[in-house]
Amino acid sequence: MRRFNALAATSGLISLLGIAVPPAARAADQDLIKRGEYLVTAGDCVACHTGPSGKKFAGNYVLDTPIGKIRTPNLTPDKETGLGNWTEEDFYKAFHDGISKDGSYLYPAFPFGWYTKVTKDDVKAIWAYLQSLEPVNEPRKANEIPFPFNIRTALITWRTAFFTAGEFQPDPNASAEVNRGGYLVEGLGHCGMCHNERKLVGNSGLAGKLGGGVIDGWYAPNITPNDHQGIGAWSDEQVVTYLKTGTAPGNMPGVAAGPMRQTIEESLSKMTEADLKAMVAYLRTQKARETYKVKDLEAFNQPNAPGAATYLSYCSSCHKPDGKGVEGAIPALAGNTSVQSAGPETVINVILGGLAAQSGYAPMLAIGQGMTDQEVADVTDYVRNSWGNKAPVITDRGIVSKSRDKIRTMLAGNAPCAEIAQPEIAKALQDAGAADALRNIKQDEFIPRLDSLLPKIKAAVPGAKGDDIVNGLTTAFCKVAKDNDFYRNAPWHTVIGSFSNVTYSQLHNPERRAEAPAQPPTTPRN
């Protein structure tokens, strides 16, 4: 049974006593909860407060920070392990001031530097929604923070230097749309938490506002109006579509990956069109930041440029020799502002981990699993500085090794098979007998098996997205074929990547009788 907030509980008691509850009061209470749900979605609270157990808002998600591992708290109204014994005022103090119920300072891994800008009425709605959740009993595991950073009183120094409490103040000279966007970007959206240049100074004036920076091993790009490094050359439609879907029309944007992809799926894609447009309108008003000086790197404009041979062998069959890709199927690398970010981390991570199908785009093989670290670094520099692209070259050659140690994906073959997120897809696969059809399947049998399966799946879920079908079948294949003797001597990342791409091709172009893409050369890992 769902827990009701204080107003709902009081209404229920009054009803039991035979006192009529005005319908308007009940409706107002539900409206508050519904508004709170939207605000919690806008803040993407579920991302950080859903841990390994998969229980939403129950916490224990591990945040890797410069001072150690911080585990997030349980936000459900469980009395023993969650917020069940908190008051609304306790919650407001934590949300607005970064001070817990017991008076201790919260670590700024919780973005109270941004949440302090949220109005008290909106915090009230957020509290109402969280209190309406089903209580989940999940004790919070201990943080792993060494001395002296585990002494919370020491945070007073950080707070004095970098934190100022206070709600968002609208700009009287700006439009209502721009102010709404500013409220979301600077408050609940806490965009600067990832996109500021410097993370350790919170939401202060020293942060290099929205100029881009590294977060959890990925590079969050510059989102100021800079034409080359930011979103200045993007149209409003492109930015809004990207925020909604993770891709956008035209060649400027790329395909969202890493934490941004999760943010889009769980938060931005569920926000209203008006709010997304408002956020873009606000971003347009910000100072355009140049986070690196553009250099004309002539070395990459030569046929024998570093990384050119690797690109030709591994990448050009999909992204094309001119880097323009295939519209609507393979993202362009030429002119892609995401590729040209100040940091190479996201490009490296995608090369090593691959990408699932998304927004109509084909999945990408985790080709870096078959490359040496040097090849990954060289091809990263090549795509970031060819066809008119310009970005800093890699100077820390250890960056690839660090990323390789961290990136774990199903397509890379170094992570467990994923779970199918859509119940209707899972049921359709089960009813179609996908597990049996894909068990003990050889690569030359991919097409006939898929020819049999795909019509059944599409008939069972006629409104399903092609991406979900491709990713669902790839997961099903992983679960039954990963330990197949047929693939004992084959790099698994090429096998599962090949299956995923053939599935995409058969779904979108069955008349072409797609064949498995040619396997890239296998190079021993260094």
Summary of the structure (lengths in Angstrom):
residues: 526
radius of gyration: 24.8
end to end distance: 54.8
largest distance: 85.5
contacts: 1711
relative contact order: 0.07
helix: 46%
strand: 5%
